[in-house]
Amino acid sequence: MKAILNQIRVSPLKAQLVAALVRNKSVVEAQEILKFTPKNAAKVLLKVINSAAHNAENNFNQKIEDLTIKEIHIGKGIVYKRYRPVSRGRSHPILKKTSNITVEVGVSTESKPTEAPKKTEVKKEEVKKEEVKTEAKTKK
């Protein structure tokens, strides 16, 4: 249950920043985060996550709500080399980096977290009674 996108024109470092936002999250939560992330890599990553989720739904009969992102790997792709002419007949290199993105989703094995048990509130009257009892014992 994975999807791979090769040679996408996004720098690997910039894609890593966006990938860190959604690692180990549910697919639905990751989609919501990426919809509102103002980065070019967010659009690309959203497409890959959707593709992986739909692969799981179509090929393995999984529900999208039950899926979590198990692994996101952003690798270095090829580099397009361009040159910018500068003075005295020289040139400066322009490196256009690409990324290879792999997203693997799976069914979450963890149960949903339950609410933490609420602390019992101790009434002020009970505290005062206990203080009076301890004071009486210390006076004796």
C-alpha positions as CSV (number, residue, x, y, z in Angstrom):
1,M,0.0,0.0,0.0
2,K,2.4,2.6,-1.2
3,A,2.7,5.2,-3.9
4,I,5.9,6.5,-5.6
5,L,6.5,9.8,-7.4
6,N,9.8,10.2,-9.1
7,Q,11.6,13.2,-10.5
8,I,9.3,15.9,-9.1
9,R,10.6,19.4,-9.4
10,V,10.8,20.2,-5.7
11,S,14.0,20.4,-3.7
12,P,14.3,17.4,-1.3
13,L,15.1,19.7,1.7
14,K,11.9,21.7,1.1
15,A,9.9,18.5,0.7
16,Q,11.3,17.2,3.9
17,L,10.0,20.2,5.8
18,V,6.4,19.4,4.7
19,A,6.8,15.7,5.1
20,A,7.8,16.2,8.8
21,L,4.3,17.8,9.4
22,V,2.4,14.6,8.5
23,R,4.7,11.7,9.5
24,N,2.9,9.1,11.6
25,K,-0.5,10.8,11.3
26,S,-3.7,9.4,10.0
27,V,-4.4,9.9,6.3
28,V,-7.5,12.1,7.0
29,E,-5.6,14.3,9.4
30,A,-2.6,14.5,7.0
31,Q,-4.9,15.6,4.2
32,E,-6.4,18.4,6.3
33,I,-2.9,19.6,7.3
34,L,-1.6,19.6,3.8
35,K,-4.7,21.5,2.4
36,F,-3.8,24.5,4.5
37,T,0.0,24.3,4.2
38,P,1.2,27.2,2.0
39,K,4.1,25.3,0.4
40,N,4.5,24.0,-3.2
41,A,5.6,20.7,-1.8
42,A,2.4,20.3,0.1
43,K,0.3,20.0,-3.1
44,V,2.7,17.3,-4.4
45,L,2.7,15.4,-1.1
46,L,-1.1,15.6,-0.9
47,K,-1.4,13.9,-4.3
48,V,1.0,11.1,-3.4
49,I,-0.8,10.5,-0.1
50,N,-4.1,10.4,-1.8
51,S,-2.7,8.0,-4.4
52,A,-1.4,5.7,-1.7
53,A,-4.7,5.8,0.2
54,H,-6.8,5.1,-2.9
55,N,-4.4,2.2,-3.8
56,A,-5.1,0.7,-0.4
57,E,-8.8,1.3,-0.8
58,N,-9.0,-0.2,-4.3
59,N,-6.5,-3.1,-4.1
60,F,-6.8,-4.1,-0.4
61,N,-10.4,-3.1,0.5
62,Q,-9.3,-0.8,3.3
63,K,-11.2,2.2,4.6
64,I,-9.4,5.5,4.2
65,E,-10.5,6.5,7.7
66,D,-8.5,3.6,9.2
67,L,-5.3,4.3,7.4
68,T,-2.2,5.9,8.8
69,I,1.0,7.1,7.2
70,K,3.6,4.5,8.1
71,E,6.5,5.9,6.1
72,I,7.3,9.0,4.0
73,H,10.7,8.9,2.3
74,I,12.0,11.9,0.4
75,G,15.0,11.0,-1.7
76,K,17.3,12.9,-4.0
77,G,16.5,12.8,-7.7
78,I,18.5,13.9,-10.6
79,V,19.8,17.5,-10.8
80,Y,19.1,19.7,-13.9
81,K,22.1,21.9,-14.5
82,R,21.7,25.3,-16.0
83,Y,24.1,28.2,-16.3
84,R,23.7,31.9,-15.9
85,P,26.1,34.1,-17.9
86,V,28.0,36.7,-15.9
87,S,30.7,39.2,-16.7
88,R,34.0,38.5,-18.4
89,G,32.7,35.5,-20.2
90,R,32.1,33.4,-17.2
91,S,29.0,31.6,-16.0
92,H,27.5,30.6,-12.7
93,P,25.7,27.3,-12.2
94,I,22.0,27.0,-11.4
95,L,21.1,23.6,-9.9
96,K,17.5,22.6,-10.3
97,K,17.0,19.7,-7.8
98,T,14.4,17.0,-8.0
99,S,12.9,14.6,-5.5
100,N,11.8,11.1,-5.4
101,I,8.8,10.7,-3.0
102,T,7.6,7.4,-1.5
103,V,4.6,7.2,0.8
104,E,3.5,4.0,2.5
105,V,0.2,3.8,4.3
106,G,-1.2,1.0,6.5
107,V,-3.9,0.2,8.9
108,S,-3.3,1.6,12.3
109,T,-2.8,-1.1,14.9
110,E,-3.2,1.3,17.8
111,S,-6.6,1.8,19.4
112,K,-7.9,5.2,19.7
113,P,-6.7,7.0,22.8
114,T,-9.1,7.1,25.6
115,E,-9.7,10.1,27.8
116,A,-7.5,10.3,30.8
117,P,-9.2,9.6,34.1
118,K,-10.5,12.8,35.7
119,K,-8.9,13.8,38.9
120,T,-11.3,13.7,41.8
121,E,-11.8,17.1,43.3
122,V,-11.4,17.3,47.0
123,K,-13.9,19.5,48.7
124,K,-12.6,22.4,50.8
125,E,-14.6,21.3,53.8
126,E,-13.0,17.8,53.8
127,V,-9.5,19.5,53.7
128,K,-10.4,21.8,56.6
129,K,-11.7,18.8,58.7
130,E,-8.4,16.9,58.1
131,E,-6.4,20.0,59.0
132,V,-8.3,20.4,62.3
133,K,-7.7,16.7,63.1
134,T,-4.0,16.9,62.5
135,E,-3.8,20.1,64.5
136,A,-5.6,18.5,67.4
137,K,-3.2,15.5,67.3
138,T,-0.1,17.8,67.3
139,K,-1.4,19.7,70.3
140,K,-1.7,16.6,72.5
